[in-house]
Amino acid sequence: MRCLVIIAAAFITASLSACVTSTVDEALFNSPSKGIGDATVVILGRRHASDYETEPGFIDCVGKHITAHDPSIEVIDELSFINELYPWFEPRTAPLHPQDIELLLQKKLVAQKLQALGTRYMIWIDGSTVRSDSAGSLACGVGPGGAGCFGFGTWDDDSSYEVTIWDFNRRAEVGRINTTASGQSYMPAVIVPIPIIAPVQVTACDSVGEQLLQFLSSEY
């Protein structure tokens, strides 16, 4: 009987697959036709909203995507940048609009540090990935024959991110990207829970990273 249960679990797993749907809208202008040269880029997450924060892991994912595909682009670590320019990029003090660039650069210490870092482009990412519409149930227990679980659960993940690119040389916004991704994940369990995860956030990260590479890299 146990062999039949394991076979059934394998059949259920094989018959399910998690898929992701995504969309990307972009408006990029004044892109550097020959790449950014020796200039650096910083990617920061918006965290001034009261009901969510842009995940640091997503910011890190986008930065790694860029450098993996074009190692010539130097992406400054988010936390290092925030600490270096404390307190001007804390959630309560960070500039919210492109017109704030001029005011920011009027602060002598900020301008000096940005120049020392060689930062030309600041990329803001605002958004999050949320889980919703959970359904099903999963029960686990221990009996004379051993421990096991039985049940079936599903849930949806939805990602939505807005990206804005600021150019310190032009003192203006030079690009905007919007991406959404959604997918359904599954957790069948016949003795052993087997998660089948839809890579929603990873898909959104790759979408944003590819669009930013088209803007920043001379190889795209």
N, C-alpha and C positions, 0 to 999 in steps of 0.2 A: 504493500500500500504506500509506503513512504516513497518508493521509486516513482510511483504514479503521480504523487503530489509534486515531486521535484520536476518531473516532465511537464506537468501542467503549469508550473511556475515558469519554466523556460519558454513554453508556448505563449503564455500571456505576454512575457517580456518581448519576445520576437514579434508579436503582432502589434505592439505599440511603438510609436516613435514620436519624439517631441520635435515640433517644428516651430520656426519663428518667422513672423512677417515683419517687415520694416519698411519705412519710407524716409527719404532724406530730401530736404529742400535747402538750397544754398544760394547765396548772393555774395559773390566774392569780387572785389575790384581793387585796382592799384596793387596787384600782387607783384612781388619782386621777380622780374623776368629771369634773372640770373641767380635766383636763390638768395639767401640772406647773408651769405659770406661768413664773416666772423661774428656777426651779431648773435645774440642769444634770444631764446623764447622762454616765457614762463606761462604755465597753465594753472589757473586758480579756480577753485570752486566757490560759487556763491553760497553763503550760509547765513544770510541775514533774515530769511523767512522764519516764521515762528512754527510752521507746521512740518517742515522738512529741512534737510540739508543735502547739498550735493556731496555724494560719497567720496571720501579721499581715495578709495580704491579705484573708482572710475577715473578720477583725474590721473592717477598713476598709470592706469591702463592706457589711456590716450597718449601720454608721454612716451611710454615704452613702445607703443605702436609706431610712433613717428621715428624714434631713434633706431628701431629695428629695421625700418625700411630705408632710412637715410641717416647713417651714422654721422654725417657731417653737420647735422643740425643739433645744436646743444640746447637741451631743454633743462632749465633750472628746476631743481626739486622744489615743490610747492612749500613744504614746511621750512626749508632752508631760506627761501625767499621771504616768507612772512616774518621769520625771526630776524633776518637781516634788516628788514625795513619796519620793524616794530616801532610804533603801534599803528602805522598808516594803513595796514591791510588786514586789521582785525575786522570781524563782521560788523561792528558798530561804526567803524571809521573808514572802511574801504570805499573808494569812489564807485558811484553807481552809474554815471552817465559819461559819454565821451567828452562832454564839455568840462568835466572835472579834471581832465588831463592837464590843461593849462594851469589850473590852480595847484595841482599836485606838483608840477615841475617848478612852480614858483618857490616851493620849499627847498632851500639850498641843499640841505642834507639829503633829501630824497633824490634830487637831481644828480648829486654827486655819486650816490650809491648805485643808481640806475646806470650811470655812465661807467662806473667801475665794473659793474656786472656785464656791461655790453648789451643790455636788454633793449631791443627795438620793439618786439611784439609782445603784448600781454593778451592772453586768451582767457576769457571768462567763460565758465560753463555753469549753467543754471538748470537744475532739474534733479530727477531721482528715478529710481526703480521701485515700484511698489507691488506688493502681492495682494491678490483679491480673489473673490469667487472660489473659496475653498469648498470642496465637497467630498463626501465619502467618509469612511471611518476605518480605523486600524486598531486591532486589539492584539496584545501580546500576553503570553502567560507561560507558566512552567507546570508541566505535568509529569506523570510517571515515565513518559517516553522522551522527555527532554523539553527544552524551551522552544517556542516558536511564535510566529505572528501570522495573523490572517486578516485580510481586508483589502480595500482599494481606496486610494485617495487621489484627488486632482486639485490643482490650483493654477491660477493665471498669474503671470508676471507682466507688468507693463512698464516700459521705459519711455521717458520723454525728457529730452535735453535741448536747450537752446545755447548756442555758442556764439559769442561776439569776439571779434578780433580788433584790438586797438593798436594803432601804429604811433609810437612816441615821436617819430620823426615828423609825421604829418599832423600829429596831435588830433587824430580823428579815428572814428570807426571805419575799418576798411573791409569788413566782411561779417556775414552772419550765416549760421548754419542751424537748421532745425532737424532733429531726427527723432523718430518714434519707433519702437519695436514692441512686439507683444508675442506671447507664446503660452502654451499650456504644458504643464509638467504633470507627471504621473508617479504614483507610488504603489505598485501592486505588491502584495505580500502573501506568499504561501510558504510558511515557515520562515523565510528570510525576506525582509523588505528590500525591494530593488528600485531605487530612485531612477527615474528617467527624466532628466532635467533639461528644460528648454533654455539654451544659452542666450537669454534675452539681453542682459546687460553687456555681454561680450559682443553681441551683434551690433548694439548701439555704439560701443567703443570703437569697433572696427570701422563703422560708417563715418564717425566723426574723424577718426585718425586719417582715413583715406582722403577726405575732403580737405583737411588741414595740410596734408602732404601736397595736394594739388596746388595749394596756395603758397606754401613755404619752400618746397623743394625744386631745385633746378632739374631734377631727374624725372619729373612728372609732366 
